[in-house]
Amino acid sequence: MEKIDIPYIEGLEKQDYRGFESALELKGQKGIIDRLNWHDEFPYRPLCHISIAHSDKYIAILYHVRGLDLRAVELQDNGNIWEDSCCEFFVRRPEENIYSNFEMNCIGKILGATGEGRNNRVKRSEDQLKQIIRYSSLQKQSYDKSDEVFSWDVAMLIPFSLLGYSEKEKPEVLYANFYKCGDKTSHPHFLSYFPIKCEKPDFHRPEFFGKLILKW
């Protein structure tokens, strides 16, 4: 199983965006979401860099994206976020089969759900989604532009409590994957950080999650 270390940054969630971005630039774990698991059918690969860290109460992922098209048609949480220009984080606790998916479009609207597989997932409540700290470099408006190159950033800081941890618990290992997609953009793409070995695009495959080792 592939694995990465996730560094600790104290008070990360208390920073304004500029401080948050600088902290992740200096101390975060860097990576690129660039696995073309379905190259023949979906060969387009936009650039997507990630920086990851955690604080006492949150795990934080910052996505830097550069690529063709800019789509943000879904203007409400828990909609069809994956159809837009989208970045995603799927995660589960080591002792559980249930996993969580957090999907964010380029303007910061988010879909959150839990379950053991693709079907019969339970969406997060509005109150739960409000606990996620979000950033977007774009204005909160609709976009549907094609065949131009755009650069944008989004970030999500997810409290460990949404993963079922109490305030006193300090998770040491999580299983997860990071994704970049855009199902209804003019150049559909389905990229992952850890490889997925199945015939057709499917991010709901927890058997292919990698191991996140949280450093304290």
Contacts in CASP RR format, 6 or more apart in sequence:
PFRMAT RR
TARGET T0000
AUTHOR 0000-0000-0000
METHOD contacts of the structure
MODEL  1
MEKIDIPYIEGLEKQDYRGFESALELKGQKGIIDRLNWHDEFPYRPLCHI
SIAHSDKYIAILYHVRGLDLRAVELQDNGNIWEDSCCEFFVRRPEENIYS
NFEMNCIGKILGATGEGRNNRVKRSEDQLKQIIRYSSLQKQSYDKSDEVF
SWDVAMLIPFSLLGYSEKEKPEVLYANFYKCGDKTSHPHFLSYFPIKCEK
PDFHRPEFFGKLILKW
1 210 0 8 1.000
1 211 0 8 1.000
2 194 0 8 1.000
2 195 0 8 1.000
2 210 0 8 1.000
2 211 0 8 1.000
3 210 0 8 1.000
3 211 0 8 1.000
3 212 0 8 1.000
3 213 0 8 1.000
4 29 0 8 1.000
4 52 0 8 1.000
4 210 0 8 1.000
4 211 0 8 1.000
4 212 0 8 1.000
4 213 0 8 1.000
5 29 0 8 1.000
5 213 0 8 1.000
5 215 0 8 1.000
6 29 0 8 1.000
6 52 0 8 1.000
6 53 0 8 1.000
6 54 0 8 1.000
6 59 0 8 1.000
6 212 0 8 1.000
6 213 0 8 1.000
6 214 0 8 1.000
6 215 0 8 1.000
7 27 0 8 1.000
7 28 0 8 1.000
7 29 0 8 1.000
7 53 0 8 1.000
7 54 0 8 1.000
7 215 0 8 1.000
8 53 0 8 1.000
8 54 0 8 1.000
8 55 0 8 1.000
8 214 0 8 1.000
8 215 0 8 1.000
8 216 0 8 1.000
9 23 0 8 1.000
9 24 0 8 1.000
9 27 0 8 1.000
9 28 0 8 1.000
9 53 0 8 1.000
9 54 0 8 1.000
9 55 0 8 1.000
9 60 0 8 1.000
10 55 0 8 1.000
10 56 0 8 1.000
11 55 0 8 1.000
11 56 0 8 1.000
12 20 0 8 1.000
12 23 0 8 1.000
12 24 0 8 1.000
12 53 0 8 1.000
12 54 0 8 1.000
12 55 0 8 1.000
12 58 0 8 1.000
12 60 0 8 1.000
12 157 0 8 1.000
13 55 0 8 1.000
13 57 0 8 1.000
13 58 0 8 1.000
13 60 0 8 1.000
13 133 0 8 1.000
13 157 0 8 1.000
15 23 0 8 1.000
17 135 0 8 1.000
17 155 0 8 1.000
20 60 0 8 1.000
20 62 0 8 1.000
20 135 0 8 1.000
20 155 0 8 1.000
21 62 0 8 1.000
21 153 0 8 1.000
21 155 0 8 1.000
23 53 0 8 1.000
24 51 0 8 1.000
24 52 0 8 1.000
24 53 0 8 1.000
24 60 0 8 1.000
24 62 0 8 1.000
25 51 0 8 1.000
27 53 0 8 1.000
28 51 0 8 1.000
28 52 0 8 1.000
28 53 0 8 1.000
29 51 0 8 1.000
29 52 0 8 1.000
29 53 0 8 1.000
30 49 0 8 1.000
30 50 0 8 1.000
30 51 0 8 1.000
31 49 0 8 1.000
31 50 0 8 1.000
31 51 0 8 1.000
31 52 0 8 1.000
31 193 0 8 1.000
32 47 0 8 1.000
32 48 0 8 1.000
32 49 0 8 1.000
32 50 0 8 1.000
32 193 0 8 1.000
33 48 0 8 1.000
33 49 0 8 1.000
33 50 0 8 1.000
33 63 0 8 1.000
33 87 0 8 1.000
33 178 0 8 1.000
33 179 0 8 1.000
33 180 0 8 1.000
33 191 0 8 1.000
33 192 0 8 1.000
33 193 0 8 1.000
34 45 0 8 1.000
34 48 0 8 1.000
34 191 0 8 1.000
35 191 0 8 1.000
35 192 0 8 1.000
35 193 0 8 1.000
35 194 0 8 1.000
35 195 0 8 1.000
35 196 0 8 1.000
36 42 0 8 1.000
36 43 0 8 1.000
36 45 0 8 1.000
36 191 0 8 1.000
37 190 0 8 1.000
37 191 0 8 1.000
37 192 0 8 1.000
37 195 0 8 1.000
37 196 0 8 1.000
37 197 0 8 1.000
37 198 0 8 1.000
37 201 0 8 1.000
38 190 0 8 1.000
38 200 0 8 1.000
38 201 0 8 1.000
42 188 0 8 1.000
42 189 0 8 1.000
42 190 0 8 1.000
42 201 0 8 1.000
44 68 0 8 1.000
44 187 0 8 1.000
44 188 0 8 1.000
44 189 0 8 1.000
45 189 0 8 1.000
45 191 0 8 1.000
46 65 0 8 1.000
46 66 0 8 1.000
46 67 0 8 1.000
46 68 0 8 1.000
46 180 0 8 1.000
46 187 0 8 1.000
46 189 0 8 1.000
46 191 0 8 1.000
47 64 0 8 1.000
47 65 0 8 1.000
47 66 0 8 1.000
47 67 0 8 1.000
48 63 0 8 1.000
48 64 0 8 1.000
48 65 0 8 1.000
48 87 0 8 1.000
48 180 0 8 1.000
48 191 0 8 1.000
49 63 0 8 1.000
49 64 0 8 1.000
50 61 0 8 1.000
50 62 0 8 1.000
50 63 0 8 1.000
50 64 0 8 1.000
50 178 0 8 1.000
50 193 0 8 1.000
51 61 0 8 1.000
51 62 0 8 1.000
51 64 0 8 1.000
52 59 0 8 1.000
52 60 0 8 1.000
52 61 0 8 1.000
52 62 0 8 1.000
52 212 0 8 1.000
53 59 0 8 1.000
53 60 0 8 1.000
54 60 0 8 1.000
54 214 0 8 1.000
56 170 0 8 1.000
57 159 0 8 1.000
57 160 0 8 1.000
57 161 0 8 1.000
57 167 0 8 1.000
58 133 0 8 1.000
58 157 0 8 1.000
58 158 0 8 1.000
58 159 0 8 1.000
58 160 0 8 1.000
59 91 0 8 1.000
59 157 0 8 1.000
59 158 0 8 1.000
59 160 0 8 1.000
59 174 0 8 1.000
59 214 0 8 1.000
60 155 0 8 1.000
60 156 0 8 1.000
60 157 0 8 1.000
60 158 0 8 1.000
61 87 0 8 1.000
61 89 0 8 1.000
61 155 0 8 1.000
61 156 0 8 1.000
61 178 0 8 1.000
62 135 0 8 1.000
62 153 0 8 1.000
62 154 0 8 1.000
62 155 0 8 1.000
63 87 0 8 1.000
63 153 0 8 1.000
63 154 0 8 1.000
63 155 0 8 1.000
63 180 0 8 1.000
64 151 0 8 1.000
64 153 0 8 1.000
65 85 0 8 1.000
65 87 0 8 1.000
65 106 0 8 1.000
65 150 0 8 1.000
65 151 0 8 1.000
65 152 0 8 1.000
65 153 0 8 1.000
65 154 0 8 1.000
65 180 0 8 1.000
66 149 0 8 1.000
66 150 0 8 1.000
66 151 0 8 1.000
67 149 0 8 1.000
67 150 0 8 1.000
67 151 0 8 1.000
68 146 0 8 1.000
68 147 0 8 1.000
68 148 0 8 1.000
68 149 0 8 1.000
68 150 0 8 1.000
68 185 0 8 1.000
68 186 0 8 1.000
68 187 0 8 1.000
69 85 0 8 1.000
69 145 0 8 1.000
69 146 0 8 1.000
69 147 0 8 1.000
69 148 0 8 1.000
69 150 0 8 1.000
69 182 0 8 1.000
69 185 0 8 1.000
69 186 0 8 1.000
69 187 0 8 1.000
70 85 0 8 1.000
70 106 0 8 1.000
70 143 0 8 1.000
70 144 0 8 1.000
70 145 0 8 1.000
70 148 0 8 1.000
70 150 0 8 1.000
70 152 0 8 1.000
71 83 0 8 1.000
71 84 0 8 1.000
71 85 0 8 1.000
71 105 0 8 1.000
71 106 0 8 1.000
71 143 0 8 1.000
71 144 0 8 1.000
71 145 0 8 1.000
71 182 0 8 1.000
71 184 0 8 1.000
71 185 0 8 1.000
72 84 0 8 1.000
72 85 0 8 1.000
72 105 0 8 1.000
72 106 0 8 1.000
72 107 0 8 1.000
72 109 0 8 1.000
72 138 0 8 1.000
72 141 0 8 1.000
72 142 0 8 1.000
72 143 0 8 1.000
72 144 0 8 1.000
73 83 0 8 1.000
73 84 0 8 1.000
73 142 0 8 1.000
73 143 0 8 1.000
73 144 0 8 1.000
73 184 0 8 1.000
74 80 0 8 1.000
74 81 0 8 1.000
74 83 0 8 1.000
74 84 0 8 1.000
74 105 0 8 1.000
74 109 0 8 1.000
75 107 0 8 1.000
75 109 0 8 1.000
75 140 0 8 1.000
75 142 0 8 1.000
76 109 0 8 1.000
77 109 0 8 1.000
77 110 0 8 1.000
77 111 0 8 1.000
77 126 0 8 1.000
77 129 0 8 1.000
78 110 0 8 1.000
78 111 0 8 1.000
78 112 0 8 1.000
78 113 0 8 1.000
78 123 0 8 1.000
78 124 0 8 1.000
78 129 0 8 1.000
79 109 0 8 1.000
79 111 0 8 1.000
80 111 0 8 1.000
81 103 0 8 1.000
81 104 0 8 1.000
81 105 0 8 1.000
81 109 0 8 1.000
81 110 0 8 1.000
81 111 0 8 1.000
82 88 0 8 1.000
82 103 0 8 1.000
82 111 0 8 1.000
82 181 0 8 1.000
82 182 0 8 1.000
82 183 0 8 1.000
83 182 0 8 1.000
83 183 0 8 1.000
83 184 0 8 1.000
84 105 0 8 1.000
84 106 0 8 1.000
84 109 0 8 1.000
84 182 0 8 1.000
84 184 0 8 1.000
84 185 0 8 1.000
85 105 0 8 1.000
85 106 0 8 1.000
85 143 0 8 1.000
85 150 0 8 1.000
85 152 0 8 1.000
85 182 0 8 1.000
85 185 0 8 1.000
86 103 0 8 1.000
86 104 0 8 1.000
86 105 0 8 1.000
86 106 0 8 1.000
86 180 0 8 1.000
86 181 0 8 1.000
86 182 0 8 1.000
86 183 0 8 1.000
87 103 0 8 1.000
87 104 0 8 1.000
87 154 0 8 1.000
87 178 0 8 1.000
87 179 0 8 1.000
87 180 0 8 1.000
88 101 0 8 1.000
88 102 0 8 1.000
88 103 0 8 1.000
88 104 0 8 1.000
88 178 0 8 1.000
88 179 0 8 1.000
88 180 0 8 1.000
88 181 0 8 1.000
88 203 0 8 1.000
89 101 0 8 1.000
89 102 0 8 1.000
89 156 0 8 1.000
89 158 0 8 1.000
89 176 0 8 1.000
89 177 0 8 1.000
89 178 0 8 1.000
89 179 0 8 1.000
90 99 0 8 1.000
90 100 0 8 1.000
90 101 0 8 1.000
90 102 0 8 1.000
90 176 0 8 1.000
90 177 0 8 1.000
90 179 0 8 1.000
90 203 0 8 1.000
90 204 0 8 1.000
90 206 0 8 1.000
90 209 0 8 1.000
91 99 0 8 1.000
91 100 0 8 1.000
91 102 0 8 1.000
91 158 0 8 1.000
91 163 0 8 1.000
91 174 0 8 1.000
91 175 0 8 1.000
91 176 0 8 1.000
91 209 0 8 1.000
91 212 0 8 1.000
92 98 0 8 1.000
92 99 0 8 1.000
92 100 0 8 1.000
92 174 0 8 1.000
92 175 0 8 1.000
92 176 0 8 1.000
92 206 0 8 1.000
92 209 0 8 1.000
93 163 0 8 1.000
93 164 0 8 1.000
93 165 0 8 1.000
93 171 0 8 1.000
93 174 0 8 1.000
93 175 0 8 1.000
94 173 0 8 1.000
94 174 0 8 1.000
94 175 0 8 1.000
97 116 0 8 1.000
97 206 0 8 1.000
98 114 0 8 1.000
98 115 0 8 1.000
98 116 0 8 1.000
99 114 0 8 1.000
99 115 0 8 1.000
99 116 0 8 1.000
99 117 0 8 1.000
99 175 0 8 1.000
99 206 0 8 1.000
99 209 0 8 1.000
100 112 0 8 1.000
100 113 0 8 1.000
100 114 0 8 1.000
100 115 0 8 1.000
100 162 0 8 1.000
100 163 0 8 1.000
101 111 0 8 1.000
101 112 0 8 1.000
101 113 0 8 1.000
101 114 0 8 1.000
101 121 0 8 1.000
101 203 0 8 1.000
101 204 0 8 1.000
102 110 0 8 1.000
102 111 0 8 1.000
102 112 0 8 1.000
102 132 0 8 1.000
102 156 0 8 1.000
102 158 0 8 1.000
103 110 0 8 1.000
103 111 0 8 1.000
103 112 0 8 1.000
104 110 0 8 1.000
104 111 0 8 1.000
104 134 0 8 1.000
104 154 0 8 1.000
104 156 0 8 1.000
105 154 0 8 1.000
106 136 0 8 1.000
106 138 0 8 1.000
106 143 0 8 1.000
106 152 0 8 1.000
106 154 0 8 1.000
107 136 0 8 1.000
107 138 0 8 1.000
107 139 0 8 1.000
107 140 0 8 1.000
107 141 0 8 1.000
107 143 0 8 1.000
108 134 0 8 1.000
108 135 0 8 1.000
108 136 0 8 1.000
108 140 0 8 1.000
108 154 0 8 1.000
110 129 0 8 1.000
110 132 0 8 1.000
110 134 0 8 1.000
110 156 0 8 1.000
111 123 0 8 1.000
112 123 0 8 1.000
112 124 0 8 1.000
112 128 0 8 1.000
112 129 0 8 1.000
113 121 0 8 1.000
113 122 0 8 1.000
113 123 0 8 1.000
113 124 0 8 1.000
114 121 0 8 1.000
114 122 0 8 1.000
114 124 0 8 1.000
115 121 0 8 1.000
115 122 0 8 1.000
117 204 0 8 1.000
117 206 0 8 1.000
118 202 0 8 1.000
118 204 0 8 1.000
124 162 0 8 1.000
128 162 0 8 1.000
131 159 0 8 1.000
131 161 0 8 1.000
131 162 0 8 1.000
132 156 0 8 1.000
132 157 0 8 1.000
132 158 0 8 1.000
132 159 0 8 1.000
132 162 0 8 1.000
133 155 0 8 1.000
133 156 0 8 1.000
133 157 0 8 1.000
134 154 0 8 1.000
134 155 0 8 1.000
134 156 0 8 1.000
134 157 0 8 1.000
135 153 0 8 1.000
135 154 0 8 1.000
135 155 0 8 1.000
136 152 0 8 1.000
136 153 0 8 1.000
136 154 0 8 1.000
136 155 0 8 1.000
137 152 0 8 1.000
137 153 0 8 1.000
137 154 0 8 1.000
138 152 0 8 1.000
146 185 0 8 1.000
146 186 0 8 1.000
147 186 0 8 1.000
160 169 0 8 1.000
160 171 0 8 1.000
161 167 0 8 1.000
163 171 0 8 1.000
163 174 0 8 1.000
165 171 0 8 1.000
170 214 0 8 1.000
170 216 0 8 1.000
171 214 0 8 1.000
172 213 0 8 1.000
172 214 0 8 1.000
172 216 0 8 1.000
173 211 0 8 1.000
173 212 0 8 1.000
173 213 0 8 1.000
173 214 0 8 1.000
174 211 0 8 1.000
174 212 0 8 1.000
174 214 0 8 1.000
175 206 0 8 1.000
175 209 0 8 1.000
175 210 0 8 1.000
175 211 0 8 1.000
175 212 0 8 1.000
176 209 0 8 1.000
176 210 0 8 1.000
176 212 0 8 1.000
177 192 0 8 1.000
177 193 0 8 1.000
177 194 0 8 1.000
177 196 0 8 1.000
177 203 0 8 1.000
177 208 0 8 1.000
177 209 0 8 1.000
177 210 0 8 1.000
178 192 0 8 1.000
178 193 0 8 1.000
178 194 0 8 1.000
179 190 0 8 1.000
179 191 0 8 1.000
179 192 0 8 1.000
179 193 0 8 1.000
179 203 0 8 1.000
180 189 0 8 1.000
180 191 0 8 1.000
181 188 0 8 1.000
181 189 0 8 1.000
181 190 0 8 1.000
181 191 0 8 1.000
181 201 0 8 1.000
181 203 0 8 1.000
182 188 0 8 1.000
182 189 0 8 1.000
182 190 0 8 1.000
190 201 0 8 1.000
190 203 0 8 1.000
192 203 0 8 1.000
192 208 0 8 1.000
194 208 0 8 1.000
194 209 0 8 1.000
194 210 0 8 1.000
195 208 0 8 1.000
196 202 0 8 1.000
196 203 0 8 1.000
196 205 0 8 1.000
196 208 0 8 1.000
197 208 0 8 1.000
198 205 0 8 1.000
198 208 0 8 1.000
END
